[in-house]
Amino acid sequence: MIPVGRAISLALVGALTVLMSMAGAQDVRTETDAELRQKADRLAHELLLLDTHLDTPFELQKRMQDISGRIEGGHFDYVRARQGGLDALFLAVYVSADYEEKGGARAYADQTIDLVESFPRRWPDKFALLTSIAQIRAQFGSGRVVLLLGLENGSALEGDLANVQHFHERGVRYITLCHSKNNRICDSSFDDAPKWHGLSPFGRELIGRMNRVGMMIDVSHVSDEALSQVLELSQAPVVATHSACRHFTPGWHRNLSDDLIRRLAAQGGVIQVNFGAMFVNSAVNAQFEKRRDEIQKHIHTNNLQGAERSRYIEQRWREQPLAKAHVRDVADHIEHVVKLVGVDHVGFGSDFDGVTEVPAGLEDVSAYPNLIYELLKRGYGASELRKICAENFLRAWAAVEKAGAAPRQP
């Protein structure tokens, strides 16, 4: 038997607990859309936010602008980066697939790195060009935007393993093995037919060399066979710096299949979700593929070359814009990865300045809070968002560096 006084006390405690629980539930239910957006903006600026792929250098090589201020067009500049909470980004040292045949790929990559190295010299209070995780963390909160380097297209290695060390010394921290065409490393997801059925003999050697140097292997753009072989050979986590989920774009091999995402995650890797409309929305993707086929057919029929070919391609895409995707589509891809392999294997790899069509709500680097808002609405908390915004990729990067520093058998 419980004494009457104690019974009353227990009843009061129970009632208070219920009331507090109801009040808490009411707080969650009554959080307004405006409050959620304010929270998203706050988190974008409180959390370390890293984007693993922007093609801004390629755009600036075509038309140089002062990215320390607000520029015309494009997706990136300092002003918008700070508005969006962007703290660090990998700038792509993009090398066109054409260099595989015409030569000069390494020299062109070095020239692009020279350009990026000039940014912190021109605007030292706005940008810092860094090479390590510790440096990124040390700069967090300084007001500077951290620039990092990723080499997009291993054609720049020119078939020489020693060039891995060369580019590492120049500050490059990941290499995207190929781009839109097969090269002497591997097959591309965009090429019409395989050349190697995965990795070439040189490509197989390259995986081991990159592991030893501590260079991240980026499998965005590679064929399924190549990606599978990379995962078999690599002794360190592998990253996809700007890809999305094939689940939403069936048959489109530029995005990753569920099976490959599972295998990537099982080895500690990450998929950094691309923001491009054709990557994240099935209707836009179908339009994109149809248009691309039409363009390629016209180029082949009329034997367009060089500048004339480039002008025609730009004209076609400019005159006939694709349908619009939405920021929700990008959130769908992130959530799909989380459901497949957990929250530890996904992040942001926008491909800004590398894609022409972006979703409504993700127009440029000022818009990351809109994506965080979409994830908040789906129940993601600050600890999960911290992982997605940067920590997942930094963990994979740290594991790659650790593998590179590990003693080797003689």
C-alpha positions as CSV (number, residue, x, y, z in Angstrom):
1,M,0.0,0.0,0.0
2,I,1.2,3.5,-0.9
3,P,0.7,6.2,1.7
4,V,-1.9,8.8,0.7
5,G,0.5,11.7,0.8
6,R,3.0,9.9,-1.4
7,A,0.2,8.8,-3.8
8,I,-0.9,12.5,-4.2
9,S,2.7,13.5,-4.8
10,L,3.1,10.8,-7.5
11,A,-0.1,11.9,-9.1
12,L,1.1,15.5,-9.2
13,V,4.4,14.4,-10.7
14,G,2.6,12.3,-13.3
15,A,0.3,15.2,-14.2
16,L,3.2,17.6,-14.5
17,T,5.1,15.1,-16.7
18,V,2.1,14.8,-19.0
19,L,1.7,18.6,-19.1
20,M,5.4,19.1,-19.9
21,S,5.2,16.4,-22.6
22,M,2.2,18.0,-24.1
23,A,3.9,21.4,-24.0
24,G,6.9,20.0,-25.7
25,A,4.8,18.4,-28.4
26,Q,2.9,21.6,-28.8
27,D,6.2,23.5,-29.3
28,V,7.2,21.1,-32.1
29,R,3.7,21.3,-33.7
30,T,3.6,25.1,-33.6
31,E,7.1,25.7,-35.0
32,T,6.2,28.0,-37.9
33,D,7.6,27.9,-41.4
34,A,9.3,31.2,-40.8
35,E,10.9,29.9,-37.6
36,L,12.2,26.8,-39.5
37,R,13.7,29.0,-42.2
38,Q,15.4,31.2,-39.5
39,K,16.8,28.0,-37.9
40,A,18.0,26.8,-41.3
41,D,19.8,30.0,-41.9
42,R,21.3,30.0,-38.4
43,L,22.6,26.4,-38.8
44,A,24.1,27.2,-42.2
45,H,26.2,29.8,-40.5
46,E,26.9,27.9,-37.3
47,L,27.9,24.6,-38.8
48,L,31.0,24.0,-40.9
49,L,29.7,23.9,-44.5
50,L,31.7,22.3,-47.2
51,D,30.9,21.8,-50.9
52,T,33.1,19.3,-52.7
53,H,32.8,20.4,-56.3
54,L,32.5,23.8,-58.0
55,D,33.7,24.6,-61.6
56,T,34.2,28.3,-61.1
57,P,37.8,28.3,-62.4
58,F,36.7,27.1,-65.8
59,E,34.1,29.9,-66.0
60,L,36.6,32.5,-64.9
61,Q,39.0,31.3,-67.6
62,K,36.4,32.2,-70.1
63,R,35.6,35.6,-68.5
64,M,37.5,36.8,-65.5
65,Q,35.5,38.6,-62.8
66,D,36.1,39.9,-59.4
67,I,34.7,37.1,-57.2
68,S,35.6,39.0,-54.0
69,G,32.4,41.0,-54.7
70,R,29.0,40.2,-56.2
71,I,29.5,39.2,-59.9
72,E,27.2,39.0,-62.8
73,G,25.8,35.5,-63.4
74,G,27.6,32.4,-62.3
75,H,26.9,30.5,-59.1
76,F,29.8,31.6,-56.9
77,D,31.4,34.7,-55.4
78,Y,32.4,35.7,-51.9
79,V,29.3,37.8,-51.2
80,R,26.9,35.0,-52.0
81,A,29.1,32.4,-50.3
82,R,28.9,34.2,-47.0
83,Q,25.1,34.7,-47.4
84,G,24.7,31.0,-47.8
85,G,27.1,30.0,-45.0
86,L,29.6,28.3,-47.3
87,D,32.9,28.0,-45.4
88,A,35.0,25.8,-47.7
89,L,34.8,24.5,-51.2
90,F,36.8,22.3,-53.7
91,L,37.4,24.2,-56.9
92,A,37.6,21.8,-59.9
93,V,40.8,22.0,-61.9
94,Y,38.9,20.8,-64.9
95,V,40.7,19.3,-67.9
96,S,38.6,18.8,-71.0
97,A,38.5,15.2,-72.4
98,D,39.9,16.7,-75.7
99,Y,43.4,17.0,-74.0
100,E,43.6,13.2,-73.9
101,E,44.3,13.2,-77.7
102,K,45.8,16.6,-78.4
103,G,48.2,16.7,-75.4
104,G,49.0,19.5,-73.0
105,A,46.7,18.3,-70.2
106,R,49.2,18.6,-67.3
107,A,50.2,22.1,-68.5
108,Y,46.6,23.2,-68.7
109,A,45.9,21.9,-65.2
110,D,49.0,23.7,-63.8
111,Q,47.8,26.9,-65.5
112,T,44.4,26.5,-63.8
113,I,46.0,25.9,-60.4
114,D,48.1,29.1,-61.0
115,L,44.8,31.0,-61.5
116,V,43.3,29.7,-58.3
117,E,46.5,30.5,-56.4
118,S,46.1,34.1,-57.4
119,F,42.8,34.5,-55.6
120,P,44.1,34.7,-52.0
121,R,46.9,37.0,-53.2
122,R,44.4,39.4,-54.8
123,W,41.9,39.1,-52.1
124,P,43.7,38.0,-48.9
125,D,40.9,39.0,-46.6
126,K,38.3,37.0,-48.5
127,F,39.9,33.7,-49.5
128,A,42.4,31.2,-48.2
129,L,43.8,28.4,-50.3
130,L,44.4,25.5,-48.0
131,T,45.3,21.8,-48.2
132,S,44.4,20.1,-44.9
133,I,41.5,19.4,-42.6
134,A,43.3,21.0,-39.7
135,Q,43.7,24.2,-41.7
136,I,40.0,24.3,-42.6
137,R,39.0,24.0,-39.0
138,A,41.5,26.7,-37.9
139,Q,40.0,29.1,-40.5
140,F,36.4,28.4,-39.5
141,G,34.8,31.6,-38.3
142,S,37.5,33.8,-39.7
143,G,35.3,35.3,-42.4
144,R,37.5,33.9,-45.1
145,V,36.2,31.3,-47.6
146,V,38.5,28.3,-47.8
147,L,39.5,27.2,-51.3
148,L,40.6,23.6,-51.9
149,L,41.7,21.9,-55.1
150,G,40.3,18.8,-56.9
151,L,41.7,17.7,-60.3
152,E,38.8,16.8,-62.6
153,N,40.0,14.3,-65.2
154,G,43.0,12.1,-64.6
155,S,44.1,12.9,-68.2
156,A,46.2,15.6,-66.6
157,L,48.4,12.8,-65.2
158,E,49.4,12.0,-68.8
159,G,50.0,8.4,-68.0
160,D,52.8,9.1,-65.5
161,L,52.3,7.9,-61.9
162,A,54.9,10.5,-60.7
163,N,52.3,13.2,-61.6
164,V,50.2,12.1,-58.7
165,Q,52.9,13.5,-56.4
166,H,53.3,16.6,-58.5
167,F,49.7,17.5,-58.2
168,H,49.6,16.6,-54.5
169,E,52.5,19.0,-54.0
170,R,50.5,21.7,-55.9
171,G,47.7,21.3,-53.4
172,V,45.3,18.9,-55.2
173,R,43.6,16.6,-52.7
174,Y,41.4,14.5,-55.0
175,I,41.5,13.3,-58.6
176,T,38.4,12.6,-60.6
177,L,39.6,9.7,-62.7
178,C,38.0,10.7,-66.0
179,H,35.4,13.0,-67.4
180,S,33.1,12.7,-70.5
181,K,35.3,10.3,-72.5
182,N,37.3,7.1,-71.8
183,N,40.9,8.0,-71.0
184,R,44.0,6.0,-70.3
185,I,42.9,5.4,-66.7
186,C,39.3,4.1,-67.1
187,D,36.0,4.1,-69.0
188,S,33.6,7.0,-68.6
189,S,29.9,6.7,-67.8
190,F,29.3,9.2,-70.6
191,D,31.2,7.4,-73.4
192,D,29.4,5.4,-76.0
193,A,31.3,2.2,-75.6
194,P,33.8,0.8,-73.1
195,K,37.5,0.7,-74.0
196,W,38.9,-1.1,-70.9
197,H,35.8,-2.6,-69.4
198,G,36.7,-0.7,-66.2
199,L,40.2,0.3,-65.3
200,S,43.2,0.1,-67.7
201,P,46.4,-1.5,-66.5
202,F,47.7,2.0,-65.8
203,G,44.5,2.8,-63.9
204,R,45.0,-0.2,-61.7
205,E,48.5,1.0,-60.8
206,L,47.2,4.4,-60.2
207,I,44.8,3.3,-57.5
208,G,47.6,2.0,-55.4
209,R,49.7,5.1,-56.0
210,M,46.9,7.4,-55.0
211,N,46.4,5.3,-51.8
212,R,50.1,5.6,-51.0
213,V,50.2,9.4,-51.6
214,G,47.0,9.9,-49.6
215,M,45.1,11.4,-52.5
216,M,41.4,10.9,-52.6
217,I,40.0,8.9,-55.5
218,D,36.9,10.5,-57.0
219,V,34.7,8.1,-58.9
220,S,32.2,10.7,-60.3
221,H,32.0,10.2,-64.1
222,V,33.5,6.7,-64.2
223,S,31.6,3.7,-65.5
224,D,30.0,1.1,-63.3
225,E,32.7,-1.5,-64.1
226,A,35.5,1.1,-63.3
227,L,33.9,2.0,-60.0
228,S,33.5,-1.6,-59.0
229,Q,37.1,-2.3,-59.8
230,V,38.3,0.8,-57.9
231,L,36.4,-0.4,-54.8
232,E,38.0,-3.8,-55.1
233,L,41.5,-2.3,-55.3
234,S,41.5,0.7,-53.1
235,Q,42.8,0.3,-49.5
236,A,41.2,3.6,-48.5
237,P,37.7,5.1,-48.7
238,V,36.5,6.3,-52.1
239,V,34.5,9.4,-52.8
240,A,32.0,10.6,-55.4
241,T,32.4,14.3,-55.2
242,H,29.5,15.3,-57.4
243,S,27.0,12.5,-58.2
244,A,23.5,11.6,-57.3
245,C,21.2,8.5,-57.1
246,R,20.3,6.5,-60.2
247,H,17.2,5.4,-58.3
248,F,15.6,8.6,-59.5
249,T,17.1,8.5,-63.1
250,P,16.9,4.9,-64.2
251,G,19.4,3.9,-66.9
252,W,21.5,7.1,-66.5
253,H,24.9,5.8,-65.5
254,R,26.3,9.2,-64.5
255,N,24.4,8.7,-61.3
256,L,25.2,5.9,-58.9
257,S,23.2,2.7,-58.5
258,D,21.9,1.7,-55.1
259,D,24.3,-1.3,-55.1
260,L,27.3,0.9,-55.8
261,I,26.3,3.4,-53.1
262,R,26.1,0.5,-50.6
263,R,29.6,-0.7,-51.6
264,L,31.0,2.8,-51.5
265,A,29.6,3.3,-48.0
266,A,30.8,-0.1,-46.8
267,Q,34.3,1.0,-47.4
268,G,33.8,4.3,-45.5
269,G,33.2,6.4,-48.6
270,V,30.7,9.2,-49.3
271,I,28.5,10.3,-52.1
272,Q,28.3,14.1,-52.4
273,V,24.9,14.9,-54.0
274,N,25.0,16.9,-57.2
275,F,22.5,19.8,-57.4
276,G,22.2,19.8,-61.2
277,A,18.6,19.6,-62.4
278,M,19.3,16.7,-64.8
279,F,20.9,14.8,-61.9
280,V,18.1,15.0,-59.4
281,N,14.8,15.2,-61.5
282,S,13.7,12.4,-63.8
283,A,11.7,14.6,-66.2
284,V,14.6,17.0,-66.6
285,N,17.0,14.1,-67.0
286,A,14.9,12.7,-69.9
287,Q,14.8,16.1,-71.6
288,F,18.6,16.5,-71.1
289,E,19.4,13.1,-72.6
290,K,17.1,13.7,-75.6
291,R,18.6,17.2,-76.2
292,R,22.2,15.8,-75.8
293,D,21.5,13.1,-78.4
294,E,20.1,15.7,-80.9
295,I,23.2,17.9,-80.4
296,Q,25.6,15.0,-80.9
297,K,23.8,13.9,-84.0
298,H,23.9,17.4,-85.5
299,I,27.6,17.8,-84.7
300,H,28.4,14.4,-86.3
301,T,26.3,15.1,-89.4
302,N,27.8,18.5,-90.0
303,N,31.3,17.6,-88.8
304,L,31.4,20.6,-86.4
305,Q,34.9,21.2,-84.9
306,G,36.6,23.5,-82.4
307,A,35.0,26.8,-81.7
308,E,32.1,26.2,-84.1
309,R,31.2,23.1,-82.2
310,S,31.4,24.9,-78.8
311,R,29.2,27.8,-80.1
312,Y,26.6,25.4,-81.4
313,I,26.4,23.5,-78.1
314,E,26.1,26.6,-76.0
315,Q,23.5,28.1,-78.4
316,R,21.3,25.0,-78.2
317,W,21.3,24.8,-74.5
318,R,20.7,28.6,-74.2
319,E,17.8,28.7,-76.6
320,Q,16.0,25.7,-75.2
321,P,16.2,25.7,-71.4
322,L,15.1,22.5,-69.6
323,A,12.2,22.2,-67.2
324,K,12.8,23.2,-63.6
325,A,13.7,20.9,-60.8
326,H,13.2,22.0,-57.1
327,V,15.4,22.0,-54.0
328,R,13.1,19.3,-52.7
329,D,14.5,16.9,-55.4
330,V,18.0,17.3,-54.0
331,A,16.7,16.6,-50.5
332,D,15.1,13.5,-51.9
333,H,18.4,12.2,-53.1
334,I,20.1,12.9,-49.7
335,E,17.3,11.1,-47.9
336,H,17.5,8.2,-50.3
337,V,21.2,7.8,-49.4
338,V,20.4,8.0,-45.7
339,K,17.8,5.3,-46.0
340,L,20.2,3.1,-48.0
341,V,23.4,3.4,-45.9
342,G,22.8,5.8,-43.0
343,V,23.5,9.5,-42.5
344,D,27.3,9.1,-42.4
345,H,27.8,8.7,-46.1
346,V,26.3,11.7,-47.8
347,G,27.1,15.4,-48.3
348,F,26.9,18.4,-50.7
349,G,28.7,18.3,-54.1
350,S,26.7,21.0,-56.0
351,D,28.6,21.1,-59.3
352,F,27.8,24.8,-59.3
353,D,29.2,26.6,-62.4
354,G,29.5,23.1,-64.0
355,V,25.8,22.6,-64.5
356,T,23.7,25.1,-66.5
357,E,20.3,24.1,-65.0
358,V,19.9,24.3,-61.2
359,P,16.8,23.6,-59.1
360,A,14.4,26.4,-58.0
361,G,15.6,27.3,-54.5
362,L,19.2,26.3,-55.2
363,E,20.1,29.1,-57.7
364,D,23.6,29.7,-56.3
365,V,25.8,29.4,-53.2
366,S,23.6,31.8,-51.3
367,A,20.9,29.1,-51.2
368,Y,22.3,26.3,-48.9
369,P,19.9,27.4,-46.1
370,N,17.0,26.4,-48.4
371,L,18.3,22.8,-48.6
372,I,19.0,22.7,-44.9
373,Y,15.4,24.0,-44.4
374,E,14.1,21.1,-46.5
375,L,16.0,18.6,-44.4
376,L,14.8,20.2,-41.1
377,K,11.2,19.7,-42.3
378,R,12.0,16.0,-42.7
379,G,13.2,15.7,-39.2
380,Y,16.9,16.0,-39.5
381,G,18.5,17.5,-36.4
382,A,21.7,19.6,-35.9
383,S,23.9,16.6,-35.3
384,E,22.8,14.9,-38.5
385,L,23.1,18.1,-40.5
386,R,26.6,18.7,-39.1
387,K,27.6,15.4,-40.7
388,I,25.9,16.1,-44.0
389,C,27.3,19.7,-44.2
390,A,31.0,18.7,-43.8
391,E,31.9,16.0,-41.3
392,N,31.1,13.0,-43.4
393,F,33.5,14.1,-46.2
394,L,36.2,15.2,-43.7
395,R,36.1,11.8,-42.0
396,A,36.6,10.0,-45.4
397,W,39.4,12.4,-46.3
398,A,41.1,11.8,-42.9
399,A,40.9,8.0,-43.5
400,V,42.5,8.4,-46.9
401,E,45.4,10.4,-45.4
402,K,45.8,7.9,-42.6
403,A,46.0,5.0,-45.2
404,G,48.6,7.0,-47.1
405,A,50.7,7.5,-44.0
406,A,50.5,3.8,-42.9
407,P,53.8,1.8,-43.1
408,R,54.1,-0.4,-46.2
409,Q,55.4,-3.9,-46.6
410,P,58.9,-3.9,-48.2
